[in-house]
Amino acid sequence: MTTTFAAQSSRTDPEARLRNRSAAVRLSFNWMGVRRTLTPQQKAVAADSFGAEGEFLSAGKKLIDTKHPKFKAVTTIRGEAVARWKAVTLPWPEPGIRLIRRDQIEDFDNQLNRLAERLQDAVVELERDYDELRNAARQRLGSLFNPADYPASLAGAFQMSWDFPSVEPPEYLRQVNPELYELECDRIRSRFSEAVQLAEEAFTAELSELISHLCERLSGDRDGKSKVFRDSAVSNLSEFFDRFRALNVGSSDELNRLVERAHEVLRGVRPGTLRQSSELRQHVATQLSSVQSVLDGLMVDRPRRSIIRRKPTASAEANE
């Protein structure tokens, strides 16, 4: 049976469909900083060795060895959380916020809770080596070392949180100022329209990048041998098809058709088979290249957006 990537419902427009099924979700981090800017006096000393003026020099110091296995374990969990957040959501015009399907909220919350528990366990392990890391920094930084740069304990130094802020007009505004409420409704409708366009752009760019990478690996030879490629070059596309099917709101028939074509080209194709058959590699590369050429045209023809960015909050929000 042919898999369709078009949205199931045709009764509502894409903006309304996205709005009806989505909730906003925000992922935030409170994270110990690992770098500090040098003081004016320290910059002046550093600049003097180059015959420069301190005010024209930008310099900083690294507080801790971020390559330490236990520190890397902490940052890896943060990366997993951000990756999971992005994998099940669509972009929203405001930075730090994305849209999640309402029927995925419970599963997302459970996964983030498990990651938060792993994060705290990893911080406990890092705490065991914290004195060692500070002593190593004291030796490496010399006179630049400042004990005040380091918290006494790592408790609370690495935390993640997530919430589901409302992106709908506040109901009280309807009673307080109906005219202002209607203006706010128009603004929110415009935001969802922009969110649909952002989703289209993100899907188009991601598919183009994945296809480009696979085609580059499949086409041509290196030193008389076929180029080596990892299984992920194929599996990443399969994961994209699954995510597109789950999150697509059917806003672009052309994009739907291109995803369908790419999916059909790779249906049943395994990495091992591609490595063994030069004929299959050529066929897949040729077919996917034709898809990519259309995708490139979509990205070039799409008009530039104008986004009003809000000022960043004090909380270190997950970078998009």
Rosetta silent file (secondary structure, phi, psi, omega in degrees, C-alpha in Angstrom):
SEQUENCE: MTTTFAAQSSRTDPEARLRNRSAAVRLSFNWMGVRRTLTPQQKAVAADSFGAEGEFLSAGKKLIDTKHPKFKAVTTIRGEAVARWKAVTLPWPEPGIRLIRRDQIEDFDNQLNRLAERLQDAVVELERDYDELRNAARQRLGSLFNPADYPASLAGAFQMSWDFPSVEPPEYLRQVNPELYELECDRIRSRFSEAVQLAEEAFTAELSELISHLCERLSGDRDGKSKVFRDSAVSNLSEFFDRFRALNVGSSDELNRLVERAHEVLRGVRPGTLRQSSELRQHVATQLSSVQSVLDGLMVDRPRRSIIRRKPTASAEANE
SCORE:     score description
SCORE:     0.000 S_00000001
   1 L     0.000  134.665 -177.142    0.000    0.000    0.000 S_00000001
   2 L   -72.655  132.736  177.931    1.362    3.415   -0.955 S_00000001
   3 L   -83.088  131.912  177.984    2.284    5.662    1.944 S_00000001
   4 L  -105.408  139.945  179.775    0.873    9.163    1.715 S_00000001
   5 L  -105.990    3.746  175.681    2.620   12.129    3.279 S_00000001
   6 L   -75.633  150.790  177.039   -0.274   14.558    2.841 S_00000001
   7 L   -61.093  145.554 -174.078   -2.139   15.617    5.963 S_00000001
   8 L   -67.416  -39.850 -174.803   -5.110   13.392    6.671 S_00000001
   9 L   -91.651  135.830  175.951   -7.720   16.124    7.063 S_00000001
  10 L  -115.314    8.005 -176.227   -8.738   18.325    4.160 S_00000001
  11 L   -83.493  -20.432 -178.292  -11.550   20.115    5.980 S_00000001
  12 L  -124.405  156.759  178.309   -9.378   22.801    7.537 S_00000001
  13 L   -75.620  162.660 -175.759   -6.573   24.959    6.239 S_00000001
  14 H   -56.614  -40.354  179.938   -2.989   24.186    7.364 S_00000001
  15 H   -62.113  -45.978  179.778   -2.864   27.062    9.867 S_00000001
  16 H   -66.908  -38.083  179.722   -6.091   25.963   11.548 S_00000001
  17 H   -63.321  -44.434  178.635   -5.011   22.319   11.457 S_00000001
  18 H   -63.616  -41.406 -177.717   -1.713   23.166   13.127 S_00000001
  19 H   -67.790  -38.730 -176.197   -3.430   25.327   15.706 S_00000001
  20 H   -71.091  -27.488 -174.243   -6.081   22.732   16.554 S_00000001
  21 H  -106.179   -3.174 -169.819   -3.667   19.896   17.166 S_00000001
  22 E  -112.231  159.364  169.500   -0.679   21.697   18.700 S_00000001
  23 E  -135.114  153.220  177.689    0.557   23.081   21.989 S_00000001
  24 E   -83.321  143.915  176.275    3.602   25.225   22.628 S_00000001
  25 E  -138.076  136.250 -177.377    6.518   23.691   24.505 S_00000001
  26 E  -122.798  132.523  177.508    9.598   25.452   25.826 S_00000001
  27 E  -113.325  126.812 -176.132   12.829   23.780   26.891 S_00000001
  28 E  -131.011  155.815  178.961   15.166   25.762   29.134 S_00000001
  29 E  -133.459  139.375  163.441   18.470   25.192   30.886 S_00000001
  30 E  -106.694  116.901 -167.430   20.223   26.707   33.869 S_00000001
  31 E  -133.950  135.066  177.852   23.824   25.835   33.157 S_00000001
  32 L   -63.672  126.195  176.965   27.115   26.545   34.833 S_00000001
  33 L   -71.278  141.838 -177.812   29.194   28.829   32.663 S_00000001
  34 L  -112.933    4.782  177.766   32.603   27.459   31.755 S_00000001
  35 E  -134.118  148.751  176.268   34.174   30.644   30.388 S_00000001
  36 E  -134.708  143.630  174.249   34.872   34.078   31.831 S_00000001
  37 E   -75.760  140.993  177.955   36.013   37.303   30.186 S_00000001
  38 L   -67.306  149.825  176.189   39.329   38.586   31.456 S_00000001
  39 L   -68.194  161.143  178.098   39.286   41.684   33.643 S_00000001
  40 H   -54.662  -38.564  179.693   40.497   44.955   32.081 S_00000001
  41 H   -65.499  -42.091  179.829   43.764   44.600   34.006 S_00000001
  42 H   -67.322  -38.330  177.639   44.281   41.035   32.771 S_00000001
  43 H   -65.788  -35.358  179.338   43.509   42.046   29.196 S_00000001
  44 H   -64.439  -40.521  178.611   46.006   44.888   29.465 S_00000001
  45 H   -64.947  -44.276  179.935   48.721   42.439   30.540 S_00000001
  46 H   -64.302  -40.677 -178.345   47.815   40.055   27.692 S_00000001
  47 H   -66.712  -33.298 -176.958   47.708   42.902   25.168 S_00000001
  48 H   -61.940  -33.081 -179.562   51.103   44.186   26.286 S_00000001
  49 L   -68.148  -19.357  178.131   52.784   40.965   25.115 S_00000001
  50 L  -105.390    1.232 -176.183   51.504   41.746   21.612 S_00000001
  51 L    68.295   29.588 -177.744   52.144   45.468   21.785 S_00000001
  52 L  -109.176  171.521  176.006   48.392   46.040   21.600 S_00000001
  53 L   -96.924  133.728 -174.787   45.935   48.131   23.578 S_00000001
  54 H   -56.861  -35.414 -176.372   43.795   46.222   26.077 S_00000001
  55 H   -71.235  -13.742  177.636   40.543   47.909   25.085 S_00000001
  56 H  -102.770   11.845 -178.378   40.941   46.543   21.543 S_00000001
  57 L  -116.487  133.002  174.158   41.555   42.986   22.710 S_00000001
  58 L  -107.498  122.972 -176.495   38.894   40.386   23.444 S_00000001
  59 L  -146.608  149.419  179.610   40.136   37.620   25.723 S_00000001
  60 E  -147.215  174.574  179.508   38.683   34.998   28.031 S_00000001
  61 E  -130.450  148.766  179.442   39.596   32.012   30.142 S_00000001
  62 E   -96.586  122.270 -171.144   38.240   28.478   30.278 S_00000001
  63 L   -79.776  -27.410 -170.677   37.261   27.542   33.824 S_00000001
  64 L  -148.622  154.232  179.432   37.076   23.783   33.543 S_00000001
  65 L   -76.254  100.015 -177.126   38.194   20.929   31.324 S_00000001
  66 L   -74.287   -7.577  176.735   35.080   20.375   29.217 S_00000001
  67 L   -89.859   -2.417  177.662   36.663   17.275   27.667 S_00000001
  68 L   -61.116  134.475 -175.510   36.623   15.467   31.009 S_00000001
  69 H   -53.488  -38.712 -177.471   34.485   12.314   30.605 S_00000001
  70 H   -75.791  -29.749  174.381   32.143   13.183   33.458 S_00000001
  71 H   -71.969  -40.306  177.840   31.604   16.725   32.206 S_00000001
  72 H   -62.513  -33.764  178.343   30.961   15.378   28.709 S_00000001
  73 H   -62.695  -37.531  178.891   28.393   12.971   30.190 S_00000001
  74 H   -67.913  -48.382 -177.432   26.479   15.970   31.559 S_00000001
  75 H   -69.353  -28.438  177.508   26.560   17.935   28.305 S_00000001
  76 H   -63.086  -39.885  179.675   25.633   14.846   26.283 S_00000001
  77 H   -66.076  -38.547  175.306   22.349   14.579   28.169 S_00000001
  78 H   -60.199  -44.604  178.085   21.601   18.217   27.414 S_00000001
  79 H   -60.483  -39.370  178.197   22.209   17.487   23.746 S_00000001
  80 H   -63.620  -40.583 -179.555   19.869   14.495   23.884 S_00000001
  81 H   -64.095  -45.000  179.229   17.139   16.638   25.439 S_00000001
  82 H   -63.764  -42.147 -179.947   17.451   19.325   22.749 S_00000001
  83 H   -62.877  -41.425  179.607   17.504   16.689   20.013 S_00000001
  84 H   -67.322  -41.383  178.238   14.380   15.026   21.378 S_00000001
  85 H   -57.808  -45.862 -178.165   12.613   18.382   21.740 S_00000001
  86 H   -73.556  -30.819 -175.439   13.330   19.257   18.121 S_00000001
  87 H   -67.670  -28.575 -174.870   12.542   15.779   16.797 S_00000001
  88 L  -111.294   14.154 -175.612    8.903   15.833   17.925 S_00000001
  89 E  -133.503  167.194  174.276    8.130   19.519   17.393 S_00000001
  90 E  -116.303  154.290 -178.050    7.782   22.179   14.725 S_00000001
  91 E   -67.805  152.772  175.294    9.290   25.677   14.847 S_00000001
  92 L  -125.653  148.352 -175.043    7.453   28.680   16.239 S_00000001
  93 L   -57.697  -25.330  179.329    8.337   32.308   15.366 S_00000001
  94 L   -90.104  130.995  179.997    9.538   33.050   18.912 S_00000001
  95 L   -63.397  145.137  178.518   12.954   31.587   19.810 S_00000001
  96 L    88.861   -7.467 -179.815   12.980   28.978   22.563 S_00000001
  97 E  -124.079  139.307  174.978    9.420   27.815   21.801 S_00000001
  98 E  -136.271  170.768 -176.887    8.265   25.060   19.450 S_00000001
  99 E  -108.561  131.136  179.703    4.951   23.354   18.708 S_00000001
 100 E  -119.260  145.819  174.921    4.207   19.797   19.772 S_00000001
 101 E   -65.095  137.079 -176.868    1.253   17.617   18.880 S_00000001
 102 H   -62.364  -31.179 -179.943   -1.067   17.418   21.864 S_00000001
 103 H   -77.489   -2.426  177.115   -1.251   13.645   21.638 S_00000001
 104 H  -105.384   -2.039 -174.172    2.552   13.530   22.040 S_00000001
 105 H   -62.935  -46.360 -176.380    2.760   15.646   25.197 S_00000001
 106 H   -62.264  -44.380  179.988    2.537   12.790   27.700 S_00000001
 107 H   -65.595  -41.585  178.166    5.217   10.727   25.968 S_00000001
 108 H   -61.590  -44.663 -179.098    7.471   13.790   25.596 S_00000001
 109 H   -61.971  -41.009  178.978    7.040   14.664   29.272 S_00000001
 110 H   -63.861  -43.290 -179.557    7.941   11.112   30.323 S_00000001
 111 H   -65.622  -41.778  178.797   11.062   11.107   28.178 S_00000001
 112 H   -67.321  -34.350  175.800   12.214   14.484   29.458 S_00000001
 113 H   -62.856  -41.119  178.152   11.639   13.361   33.047 S_00000001
 114 H   -65.355  -40.092  177.831   13.880   10.361   32.447 S_00000001
 115 H   -65.889  -37.597  178.649   16.545   12.591   30.924 S_00000001
 116 H   -63.698  -38.461  176.873   16.290   14.990   33.877 S_00000001
 117 H   -65.945  -42.074  177.171   16.892   12.086   36.260 S_00000001
 118 H   -63.250  -37.511  179.749   19.898   10.982   34.224 S_00000001
 119 H   -62.077  -46.311 -179.211   21.184   14.554   34.273 S_00000001
 120 H   -64.492  -37.766  176.877   21.052   14.744   38.065 S_00000001
 121 H   -64.409  -40.034  179.688   22.826   11.386   38.370 S_00000001
 122 H   -66.630  -35.495  178.195   25.516   12.610   35.966 S_00000001
 123 H   -67.302  -38.665  176.373   25.953   15.811   37.998 S_00000001
 124 H   -60.119  -42.642  177.965   26.414   13.744   41.155 S_00000001
 125 H   -65.621  -39.984  178.247   29.169   11.812   39.390 S_00000001
 126 H   -63.958  -36.976  179.523   30.753   15.050   38.172 S_00000001
 127 H   -58.659  -33.511 -179.129   30.676   16.411   41.724 S_00000001
 128 H   -62.746  -29.898 -179.326   32.939   13.548   42.820 S_00000001
 129 L  -105.326   10.301 -173.272   35.690   14.882   40.539 S_00000001
 130 H   -63.957  -44.426  179.363   34.903   18.571   41.008 S_00000001
 131 H   -61.411  -41.002  178.162   37.808   19.302   43.367 S_00000001
 132 H   -61.469  -41.109  179.888   40.177   17.551   40.985 S_00000001
 133 H   -67.030  -39.653  178.069   38.884   19.656   38.082 S_00000001
 134 H   -66.042  -41.988  179.296   39.280   22.885   40.038 S_00000001
 135 H   -63.600  -38.517  177.603   42.822   21.980   41.068 S_00000001
 136 H   -64.668  -38.859  178.128   43.682   21.194   37.444 S_00000001
 137 H   -66.612  -36.128  178.867   42.257   24.573   36.429 S_00000001
 138 H   -60.764  -41.617 -179.567   44.330   26.283   39.139 S_00000001
 139 H   -71.028  -38.343 -176.064   47.501   24.822   37.637 S_00000001
 140 H   -76.959  -34.535 -176.036   46.549   25.593   34.031 S_00000001
 141 H   -87.312  -19.413  179.563   45.284   29.130   34.580 S_00000001
 142 H    59.331 -127.106 -177.122   48.066   30.262   36.900 S_00000001
 143 H   -70.041  -12.714  178.039   47.468   33.859   38.034 S_00000001
 144 H   -80.031  -11.798 -179.175   44.213   33.950   36.062 S_00000001
 145 L   -69.000  132.547  178.577   42.646   31.434   38.440 S_00000001
 146 L  -134.270  113.258 -178.586   39.986   32.954   40.665 S_00000001
 147 H   -56.564  -26.986 -178.354   38.223   30.742   43.253 S_00000001
 148 H   -67.981  -15.496  178.623   35.206   33.064   43.090 S_00000001
 149 H   -73.966  -13.441 -172.230   34.533   31.829   39.543 S_00000001
 150 L  -113.940  129.367  175.555   33.598   28.415   40.906 S_00000001
 151 L   -66.580  151.755 -179.819   30.471   27.543   42.914 S_00000001
 152 L   -62.875  -33.037 -179.653   31.114   25.732   46.181 S_00000001
 153 L  -140.436  157.205  177.852   28.953   22.860   44.973 S_00000001
 154 L   -89.361    0.921  177.896   27.479   21.722   41.673 S_00000001
 155 L   -60.353  121.233 -179.458   24.064   21.190   43.222 S_00000001
 156 L    81.805    0.191 -177.667   21.664   23.183   41.050 S_00000001
 157 L   -79.208  -22.801  179.698   24.424   24.183   38.617 S_00000001
 158 E  -130.851  107.062 -178.235   23.057   22.030   35.803 S_00000001
 159 E  -139.636  148.392  174.060   19.283   21.896   35.438 S_00000001
 160 E  -125.804  147.770  178.485   16.772   21.490   32.672 S_00000001
 161 E  -146.579  157.994  178.925   13.095   22.404   32.690 S_00000001
 162 E  -145.883  146.776  178.945   10.239   22.429   30.237 S_00000001
 163 E  -147.474  175.146 -174.766    6.809   23.987   30.230 S_00000001
 164 L  -125.111   78.877 -176.769    3.862   24.533   27.927 S_00000001
 165 L   -69.682  148.187  178.029    3.251   28.286   27.617 S_00000001
 166 L   -76.527  137.022  174.069    0.027   29.498   26.088 S_00000001
 167 L  -114.870   14.180  179.235    0.271   31.093   22.650 S_00000001
 168 L   -96.624  155.108  177.409   -3.436   31.861   22.506 S_00000001
 169 L   -60.834  136.021  179.840   -5.008   35.282   23.210 S_00000001
 170 L   -65.507  133.539 -175.947   -5.844   35.601   26.933 S_00000001
 171 L   -63.677  -32.811 -178.256   -9.578   35.190   27.524 S_00000001
 172 H   -61.788  -25.604 -178.000   -9.706   38.009   30.064 S_00000001
 173 H   -66.767  -26.901  178.942   -8.784   40.415   27.278 S_00000001
 174 H   -61.679  -37.790 -179.479  -12.109   39.709   25.578 S_00000001
 175 H   -82.874  -38.289 -176.177  -13.907   41.292   28.546 S_00000001
 176 H   -70.747  -44.902 -175.856  -11.366   44.008   29.302 S_00000001
 177 L  -153.971   88.484 -177.062  -10.908   45.274   25.751 S_00000001
 178 H   -55.664  -37.481 -179.156  -12.749   43.449   22.931 S_00000001
 179 H   -66.097  -43.331  178.402  -11.029   45.490   20.231 S_00000001
 180 H   -66.528  -34.351  177.655   -7.591   44.697   21.589 S_00000001
 181 H   -62.002  -43.053  178.949   -8.641   41.047   21.905 S_00000001
 182 H   -64.677  -37.793  176.810   -9.504   40.929   18.193 S_00000001
 183 H   -64.168  -39.120  178.278   -6.145   42.464   17.334 S_00000001
 184 H   -66.688  -37.595  176.078   -4.451   39.826   19.431 S_00000001
 185 H   -60.967  -42.759  178.059   -6.448   37.111   17.638 S_00000001
 186 H   -63.076  -39.656  179.909   -5.229   38.453   14.306 S_00000001
 187 H   -64.301  -41.898 -179.262   -1.653   38.453   15.581 S_00000001
 188 H   -67.463  -39.798  176.673   -1.898   34.832   16.710 S_00000001
 189 H   -60.356  -40.014  178.714   -3.421   33.762   13.388 S_00000001
 190 H   -65.369  -37.720  178.800   -0.494   35.446   11.664 S_00000001
 191 H   -63.763  -42.457  179.522    1.930   33.630   13.960 S_00000001
 192 H   -68.175  -34.543  175.477    0.442   30.244   13.085 S_00000001
 193 H   -62.987  -41.061  178.478    0.596   31.123    9.402 S_00000001
 194 H   -68.550  -35.831  178.667    4.268   31.923    9.842 S_00000001
 195 H   -62.616  -37.999  177.007    4.770   28.693   11.812 S_00000001
 196 H   -62.057  -43.892 -179.774    3.397   26.735    8.848 S_00000001
 197 H   -66.150  -39.891  177.503    5.886   28.471    6.558 S_00000001
 198 H   -60.950  -41.253  179.332    8.718   27.834    9.020 S_00000001
 199 H   -63.215  -44.451  177.292    7.819   24.142    9.084 S_00000001
 200 H   -57.619  -48.017 -178.432    7.831   23.993    5.278 S_00000001
 201 H   -61.993  -43.135 -178.254   11.223   25.684    5.125 S_00000001
 202 H   -65.547  -44.863  178.774   12.686   23.395    7.781 S_00000001
 203 H   -62.767  -43.870 -178.683   11.399   20.209    6.114 S_00000001
 204 H   -62.062  -46.901 -178.400   12.563   21.368    2.676 S_00000001
 205 H   -66.083  -41.109 -178.622   16.053   22.301    3.877 S_00000001
 206 H   -66.281  -44.917  179.589   16.475   19.112    5.910 S_00000001
 207 H   -62.581  -41.961  179.420   15.352   16.831    3.080 S_00000001
 208 H   -61.298  -42.685 -179.229   17.633   18.643    0.635 S_00000001
 209 H   -66.255  -42.913 -179.413   20.603   18.297    2.972 S_00000001
 210 H   -65.250  -43.000  179.455   19.976   14.595    3.621 S_00000001
 211 H   -66.425  -42.707  179.972   19.552   13.809   -0.082 S_00000001
 212 H   -58.636  -43.841 -179.071   22.608   15.878   -1.019 S_00000001
 213 H   -64.250  -45.762 -179.072   24.739   13.995    1.495 S_00000001
 214 H   -65.095  -43.615  179.904   23.551   10.573    0.331 S_00000001
 215 H   -62.265  -38.433  179.054   23.980   11.435   -3.359 S_00000001
 216 H   -63.272  -36.291  179.143   27.502   12.703   -2.707 S_00000001
 217 H   -73.651  -31.095 -175.593   28.330    9.388   -1.053 S_00000001
 218 H   -86.658  -24.786 -173.681   26.754    7.329   -3.832 S_00000001
 219 L   -93.478  139.120  173.569   28.133    9.214   -6.830 S_00000001
 220 L    77.128  175.142 -179.161   31.650    8.846   -8.178 S_00000001
 221 E  -124.343  163.143  174.285   34.673    6.985   -6.946 S_00000001
 222 E  -129.231  117.494 -177.367   37.634    7.733   -4.736 S_00000001
 223 L    55.750   39.345  177.354   40.966    6.189   -5.769 S_00000001
 224 L    79.261    1.723  179.858   39.099    3.805   -8.056 S_00000001
 225 E  -120.656  153.141  177.411   36.800    2.629   -5.272 S_00000001
 226 E   -63.573  144.297  178.901   33.244    3.568   -4.394 S_00000001
 227 L   -63.856  145.003  179.297   32.994    6.175   -1.649 S_00000001
 228 L   -83.489  138.978  174.563   32.340    4.824    1.815 S_00000001
 229 L  -138.912  150.209 -179.853   29.120    5.848    3.524 S_00000001
 230 L   -83.691  158.267  177.119   27.623    5.073    6.891 S_00000001
 231 L   -57.716  -29.840 -177.070   24.278    3.378    7.404 S_00000001
 232 H   -62.670  -23.654  178.386   23.045    6.660    8.897 S_00000001
 233 H   -61.404  -29.879  176.990   23.114    8.257    5.428 S_00000001
 234 H   -93.989  -45.211 -175.983   20.114    6.047    4.637 S_00000001
 235 H   -65.267  -30.816  177.487   18.558    5.633    8.098 S_00000001
 236 H   -63.687  -35.051  176.190   18.475    9.406    8.662 S_00000001
 237 H   -68.934  -39.214  177.584   16.241    9.723    5.615 S_00000001
 238 H   -62.065  -40.816  177.741   13.963    6.980    6.935 S_00000001
 239 H   -65.702  -37.055  176.855   13.688    8.853   10.228 S_00000001
 240 H   -61.529  -44.808 -179.512   12.894   12.031    8.304 S_00000001
 241 H   -59.575  -41.734  179.178   10.038   10.291    6.463 S_00000001
 242 H   -64.349  -43.742 -178.836    8.556    9.128    9.783 S_00000001
 243 H   -68.278  -38.768  178.364    8.832   12.582   11.331 S_00000001
 244 H   -63.401  -42.126  179.956    7.383   14.275    8.256 S_00000001
 245 H   -62.487  -37.593 -177.103    4.436   11.886    8.267 S_00000001
 246 H   -77.289  -33.526 -171.026    3.793   12.639   11.965 S_00000001
 247 H  -108.181  -14.493 -177.448    4.231   16.428   11.867 S_00000001
 248 L   -61.244  136.218  178.166    3.252   17.468    8.356 S_00000001
 249 L  -107.822   10.968  174.911    0.172   19.723    8.173 S_00000001
 250 L    68.233   35.246 -176.259   -0.269   19.372    4.413 S_00000001
 251 L   -83.952  -16.135 -176.926    0.588   22.964    3.568 S_00000001
 252 L  -136.962  109.484  177.137    2.495   22.178    0.371 S_00000001
 253 H   -62.958  -36.431 -178.677    1.324   19.642   -2.190 S_00000001
 254 H   -66.120  -43.302  177.893    4.629   19.977   -4.024 S_00000001
 255 H   -63.992  -40.465  177.334    6.665   19.201   -0.916 S_00000001
 256 H   -57.537  -44.160 -178.909    4.380   16.243   -0.184 S_00000001
 257 H   -66.012  -38.313 -179.561    5.021   14.878   -3.672 S_00000001
 258 H   -68.023  -40.129  176.858    8.776   15.311   -3.373 S_00000001
 259 H   -64.218  -40.753  178.351    8.882   13.507   -0.036 S_00000001
 260 H   -61.181  -43.667  179.727    6.756   10.755   -1.560 S_00000001
 261 H   -62.963  -45.747  179.692    9.135   10.424   -4.519 S_00000001
 262 H   -62.328  -39.914  179.281   12.198   10.232   -2.292 S_00000001
 263 H   -64.067  -40.988  179.964   10.480    7.670   -0.091 S_00000001
 264 H   -65.400  -38.618  179.717    9.574    5.516   -3.102 S_00000001
 265 H   -61.544  -38.054 -174.934   13.167    5.628   -4.383 S_00000001
 266 H   -96.950    0.577 -178.604   14.480    4.321   -1.050 S_00000001
 267 L   -60.031  121.960  177.719   11.643    1.913   -0.287 S_00000001
 268 L    77.356   -0.168 -179.372   13.200   -1.433    0.608 S_00000001
 269 L   -84.552  128.149  179.391   16.746   -0.207   -0.082 S_00000001
 270 L  -110.509  148.225 -179.446   19.291   -1.277    2.533 S_00000001
 271 H   -54.656  -42.717 -179.075   22.761    0.230    3.047 S_00000001
 272 H   -60.920  -39.345  178.921   24.438   -3.132    2.542 S_00000001
 273 H   -65.939  -39.313  178.004   22.690   -3.617   -0.797 S_00000001
 274 H   -62.338  -39.204 -179.422   23.776   -0.162   -1.935 S_00000001
 275 H   -66.210  -32.452 -173.848   27.391   -0.976   -1.132 S_00000001
 276 H   -84.718  -23.554 -173.183   27.264   -4.189   -3.141 S_00000001
 277 L  -119.476  109.391  177.548   25.526   -2.881   -6.277 S_00000001
 278 H   -67.723  -31.764  179.041   27.033   -0.065   -8.302 S_00000001
 279 H   -65.926  -41.741  178.220   23.998   -0.164  -10.587 S_00000001
 280 H   -67.100  -40.060  178.198   21.643    0.395   -7.649 S_00000001
 281 H   -58.784  -44.438 -179.284   23.832    3.196   -6.319 S_00000001
 282 H   -64.958  -41.326 -179.922   23.681    4.967   -9.662 S_00000001
 283 H   -62.991  -47.961 -178.430   19.919    4.513   -9.941 S_00000001
 284 H   -63.964  -43.211 -179.192   19.256    5.860   -6.433 S_00000001
 285 H   -62.546  -41.709 -179.299   21.651    8.774   -6.911 S_00000001
 286 H   -65.196  -45.444 -178.796   20.058    9.738  -10.226 S_00000001
 287 H   -66.562  -42.282 -179.379   16.510    9.583   -8.892 S_00000001
 288 H   -71.363  -31.419  177.703   17.292   11.480   -5.698 S_00000001
 289 H   -63.647  -34.822  177.947   19.257   14.134   -7.588 S_00000001
 290 H   -68.436  -34.432  175.811   16.152   14.941   -9.591 S_00000001
 291 H   -66.935  -43.375 -176.953   14.238   15.378   -6.342 S_00000001
 292 H   -64.736  -35.713 -179.626   16.931   17.609   -4.921 S_00000001
 293 H   -61.670  -36.781  177.495   16.960   19.887   -7.954 S_00000001
 294 H   -71.387  -40.252  177.699   13.270   20.647   -7.380 S_00000001
 295 H   -59.906  -42.489  178.811   13.883   21.131   -3.648 S_00000001
 296 H   -60.382  -38.678  177.574   16.637   23.628   -4.430 S_00000001
 297 H   -64.626  -37.755  178.175   14.181   25.518   -6.608 S_00000001
 298 H   -62.696  -41.357 -177.622   11.669   25.634   -3.765 S_00000001
 299 H   -70.709  -34.777  179.676   14.236   27.133   -1.414 S_00000001
 300 H   -71.740  -39.132 -175.461   15.361   29.749   -3.945 S_00000001
 301 H   -78.646  -19.225 -175.542   11.811   30.788   -4.888 S_00000001
 302 L   -68.194  130.558 -179.398   10.496   31.061   -1.335 S_00000001
 303 L   -67.297  151.670  178.462   10.150   34.729   -0.289 S_00000001
 304 L   -69.426  142.536  179.542   12.169   36.020    2.606 S_00000001
 305 L   -94.964  156.699  173.456   10.363   36.206    5.933 S_00000001
 306 L  -118.046  115.041 -176.289   10.330   39.088    8.353 S_00000001
 307 L  -118.499  131.879  174.295   10.433   37.953   11.969 S_00000001
 308 L   -92.134  114.374 -178.203   10.292   40.181   15.013 S_00000001
 309 L   -88.798  138.335  174.590   12.514   38.574   17.619 S_00000001
 310 L   -83.462  159.924  178.877   11.822   39.030   21.288 S_00000001
 311 L   -69.679  141.567 -179.384   14.662   39.879   23.638 S_00000001
 312 L   -65.767  145.921  178.412   16.269   36.787   25.231 S_00000001
 313 L   -83.419  172.762  179.261   15.295   36.056   28.815 S_00000001
 314 L   -66.097  -28.917  178.638   17.696   35.600   31.691 S_00000001
 315 L   -71.295  140.219  179.898   17.175   31.874   31.480 S_00000001
 316 E   -79.315   89.462 -177.117   19.503   30.069   29.110 S_00000001
 317 E   -72.527  155.857  178.508   16.918   28.763   26.675 S_00000001
 318 L   -62.731  126.596  179.950   17.692   25.902   24.341 S_00000001
 319 L   -71.638  138.391  178.851   19.266   27.319   21.221 S_00000001
 320 L   -78.623    0.000    0.000   17.416   26.614   18.008 S_00000001
